[in-house]
């Protein structure tokens, strides 16, 4: 089974690009973030035409999460309880022997912005949600854009990024709660010394000069780790392709036995 996460930065602007990736990589289940569309405006037919069903938790103009899948998925939750005002940021479903979630964590904007405190509270409550999934004892995988750089290795700033938004001690502290409840960062587990990134700013040649961050993560329980055969940051799909503009995020996928 191939399971992926991808912040697509607007599904309607990216549909042809997404289709190319789906046909090339053939994932069984993808969690999308930042679909930036209400459910009724999502290009469902375009996915259906290439064999994918979609499940949505949309929002007009920003945020929004979704699944695209060739599997039978039972959606069990849309949204993080108590955080409806913070946008459409979480969708959870069950497929075969897997519980999967797509998550788009708040950006926070700036350390002095009110959204920063909202981000910390949101991530803390996400850890409580994940703790309950781990306690259930089933294989659980949550993929998404976490908008936090876990360590200096995950940022082109290195240690010089400490204290910047995405790099603060407080953000890293609430992200670490996810690992404390029993989740594993699959890419870092497989490649402990890699300095690969998953996001690059469109501005100032971010991708060209590899000025990036690794903020798109697949986190799984030990059962997922035991099933993992490989995990890939799909950097080729951050490049322009046949005249099509990529998202500023690369897809990340894991292959499970």
N, C-alpha and C positions, 0 to 999 in steps of 0.2 A: 504494500500500500504506500502510495506517495501522498504526503500531506504537506501543504504549503501555507505560508502567510505572505501577504503583499499589500502594502499601502499603495493604492493605485492613483491617488491624487486626482480623483474625478473620473467616474466610469464612462461617462458619455464622451469625454475628451480622449479617452484611451481605449475604446472598444476594439478597434482594429489591432492595436498593439497587444492587448490582452488575448485576443483570439489567436494571434501568431504564437504567443507563449504557450497557451493551452494546447495547441495542436503539436507544438514541438516537444513539450515536457510531459504532457499527458498525466497531470496529477489526478488523483482520485477525489481529493477534497482540498479546497482552497478557502482560507479565510481572508476576506478582503477588508481593508480599512479605508477610510476617507472616500467612500463611494460618492458622497456629495449629491445625493438624489433621494427624493421621496420614493417610496415603494412603487407607486404608479408610474413614475418617470424612469425607472430602471429598465435598461434594454434587455428584458427577460428573454424575448424571442431570439435575440442574437446568440444567447447562451444555449437555449434549447436547440437551435439549429445545428450546433456542433456537439450535442449530446450531453449537455450539462443542465441540471436543475438548479434553481437558485432559491435561497431562503434569505429574507431581508429584514433589516432593522434600520430603515433609512431616515434621512433628515435632509431637509431642503438646504442646498447650498454649501453645507459643510458637515463634517463628521460622517456618521453612517457606517455600518458594518454589514457584512453579508457572507454567505457561503455559496460557492459554486461546486457542484459535486456530481459524480456519476453513481454515487451510492444512495441507498435509501437512508435519509437522515430524518430523525425525529427531533424537531426543535423543542427544547425544554425550557429555554429562558431567553427573554429579550430585555436587555438593560440591567444595570446594577441597582438593586433595591436602594431606595433613598436618594438616588442621583438622577432622577428624570430631568431635572432642570439643567443638568450638566451635559446633555446631548446624548445621541444614540451611539453608544460606545462598546456594547458587549452583546454578543449573541452566542448561545450555547446549544449544542445538539449532540445526539448519540447516533453513531453509525457503526454497525457490526459490533466489534468488541472494543469500541473506543468512544470516550466522551471528549468532544473537541470544542474549544471556544476561540472566537475571533475577538480581539480586544484592541481598542484604540484609546490609549491613555491620554489624559489632558496634556497639552503642551506646557501650560504654566506661564507662557509669554515672557515674564521677567520676574526676578526675585521679589521685586517690590510691587508687583501686580497682584490684585486679589485672586486671580486665577492660580497663582502659585500655591496658596494655602488650600484652595480647592483641589489642586492636583495631589497634594500630599494626603489629604483626606480620602480622595478617590482611590489612590493606590493602596492605602491602608485597608479600606473596605474590600478592595479586590483580593487582598491577601486572606481576609476572612472567608470570602467566597471560595478561594482556592483551597483553603484548609479543609473546608467541608467536602470538596471533591476528593482530596487525598484520603480523607477519613473513610470515604465510601469503599476504598480498596480497589476500584476499577482503574484501568489504564486511562489516564487523563493527560491531555495535551492542550496547551493554550498558546496560541501564536498571535503576534500582533506587533504594533508599534508602541513601545513603552515610553518613548521620549525621555529616557534616562540612559546615561552612559555609565555602565556598571563600574569600570575601572579605567585607569589611564591608558591601558592597552587598547581600549575600545574607542579611542578618540584621536584624531590627528593632532590635537593640542597636547596630547600626553599629559604629564603632570601639570603643565601650565594651564590646563583647563579647570583645575580644581577651584571650586567656588563660582564658576560660571553657571548659568542656567543649563540644565541637563546634567551638570557635573557636581552639584552641591552635595554636601554631606547628608542633608536632610532627604533629598531625593534618593540618594543611594541607600539610605537607611530604610526607607519604606519599600524600595525594590527588593532589598535583601530579605524582607519578611517573606517574600514568595519562596525563596530558597530555604528559609528556616522552617517552613511548613512541609517541606519534602519535595519541592520541585527542583529539577536540574536544567541548567542552561545547556541545551543539547549541542550547540555549536562549540561552546567553550569546553565542554566535556570531551568532545572528539578532537578538537584542535586547541589545546591549552595555550599554545604560544602564538597563535595566529593574530596578526594585526589587521585582518580584513574588516571592511566597513560595509554597511548596508544602505546608508543614506549619504548623499552628497548634494550640497546646495547648487541650484541652477546658476547662481551668480559667481563671478570671479573665478571661473574655471574650476569649480569645486571638484568635478569628476575628473577632468583632465589632469589636475595636479594631485588627485587622491586626497583632498581635504575633506574627509568624511567622518562619520560616526557609526558605530554599530548599535543601533537602537531597535532593530527589528529582530525579535527573539522568538524562538520556539522553546517552550519550557514544558518538561514532561515528568511524570512520575517514574519510579524505578522500573516499573514494567515497560514503559516506553523506551527507557535507556537500554534495557535488555533486548528489545526488538529492533533497535536502530542498526541499520547497516551503513548508512551514510547521511550526512547533512551538508547542504550546499547553500552558500550565498551566491545567487545566480547573477553574477556581475555583468554577464553579457547582455542581460535584459535591463540594464540601466543605460545602455548605449542607444543612440538614434538608430532606427531600423527602417530601411526602405522608405525614407522620408517621414517616418512617424516619430513623434517625440515621446520619450519614455517618461515614466514617473520619476520623481527625484529619489525614490526608494527602489532597491532591487528586491525581487522575490527571494524568499528563503524557503527551502523545502527539505524534508526529511523522508528517507525511505525506511519503511518498517517491514520486518519479516512477518 
